[in-house]
Amino acid sequence: MRVKLIFIERDVRGKDLSTREEVLHGESAKSLTRNHVARLIARHHPELQHAGGVWLLDASETSHKWYVQTEKLGPNKWLTVYADPLPEPTVQE
């Protein structure tokens, strides 16, 4: 199971300041359900947990699959985190 986390820093007007991506790998071959992805994110990024876990919301108004959270970094800076499933790489023989 592979999931891409997208971290987007924005200013108070919503302008993107920076973007970084991180790929998380899980040993499980289970399907990419919301619950499995939330547990994978919680294992790798405990700081994204709140109320006992990671909550994923549909991000239908964006190009991403799930919205994870938004955190205020300063008076005019916000960090928004999204998650997208990634297909497993195919093995070529």
C-alpha positions as CSV (number, residue, x, y, z in Angstrom):
1,M,0.0,0.0,0.0
2,R,1.4,3.4,-1.0
3,V,0.0,6.8,-0.2
4,K,1.2,10.3,-1.2
5,L,0.9,13.1,1.4
6,I,0.9,16.6,0.0
7,F,1.8,19.5,2.4
8,I,0.8,22.9,1.0
9,E,1.8,26.1,2.8
10,R,-0.6,29.0,2.0
11,D,-0.8,32.6,3.1
12,V,-3.9,34.2,4.5
13,R,-5.2,35.0,1.0
14,G,-4.9,31.4,-0.1
15,K,-1.8,31.8,-2.3
16,D,0.4,28.8,-2.3
17,L,3.8,29.5,-0.8
18,S,5.4,26.1,-1.0
19,T,4.4,22.5,-1.6
20,R,6.2,19.3,-0.6
21,E,5.2,15.6,-1.2
22,E,6.0,12.5,0.8
23,V,5.3,8.9,-0.2
24,L,4.3,6.5,2.6
25,H,4.8,2.8,2.2
26,G,2.9,0.2,4.2
27,E,3.7,-3.5,4.3
28,S,0.1,-4.5,3.9
29,A,-1.3,-5.5,0.5
30,K,-4.7,-4.5,1.7
31,S,-6.9,-2.3,-0.4
32,L,-6.6,1.5,0.0
33,T,-9.7,2.1,2.2
34,R,-10.0,5.3,4.2
35,N,-9.4,3.4,7.4
36,H,-6.2,1.7,6.2
37,V,-4.8,4.9,4.9
38,A,-5.7,6.8,8.1
39,R,-3.8,4.2,10.2
40,L,-0.8,4.3,7.8
41,I,-0.6,8.1,8.1
42,A,-1.0,7.9,11.9
43,R,2.0,5.5,12.1
44,H,4.3,7.8,10.1
45,H,3.0,11.2,11.3
46,P,1.6,11.0,14.8
47,E,1.4,14.8,14.8
48,L,-1.4,14.7,12.3
49,Q,-3.6,12.8,14.8
50,H,-6.4,14.4,16.7
51,A,-9.2,12.9,18.8
52,G,-7.4,9.6,18.9
53,G,-6.7,9.1,15.2
54,V,-6.3,10.6,11.7
55,W,-9.6,11.7,10.1
56,L,-9.8,11.7,6.3
57,L,-12.5,13.8,4.6
58,D,-13.4,13.6,0.9
59,A,-11.6,16.5,-0.9
60,S,-14.0,16.6,-3.9
61,E,-13.4,20.3,-4.5
62,T,-9.7,19.8,-5.0
63,S,-7.6,17.5,-7.2
64,H,-6.8,15.3,-4.2
65,K,-8.7,12.3,-2.8
66,W,-8.7,13.1,0.9
67,Y,-8.3,16.2,3.1
68,V,-6.2,15.4,6.3
69,Q,-6.0,18.7,8.2
70,T,-5.1,22.4,8.2
71,E,-2.8,23.9,10.8
72,K,-2.0,27.5,11.5
73,L,1.8,28.1,11.4
74,G,1.9,31.8,12.1
75,P,-0.3,34.9,11.8
76,N,-0.4,34.8,8.0
77,K,0.6,31.2,7.2
78,W,-1.4,27.9,7.1
79,L,-0.3,24.3,6.3
80,T,-2.9,22.1,4.6
81,V,-2.3,18.3,4.3
82,Y,-3.9,16.1,1.6
83,A,-3.6,12.4,0.9
84,D,-3.8,10.6,-2.5
85,P,-3.6,6.8,-3.1
86,L,-0.8,5.6,-5.3
87,P,-0.9,2.5,-7.5
88,E,1.5,-0.2,-6.7
89,P,4.5,-0.3,-9.0
90,T,4.3,-3.2,-11.5
91,V,7.1,-5.7,-11.5
92,Q,8.6,-6.2,-15.0
93,E,10.2,-9.5,-15.7
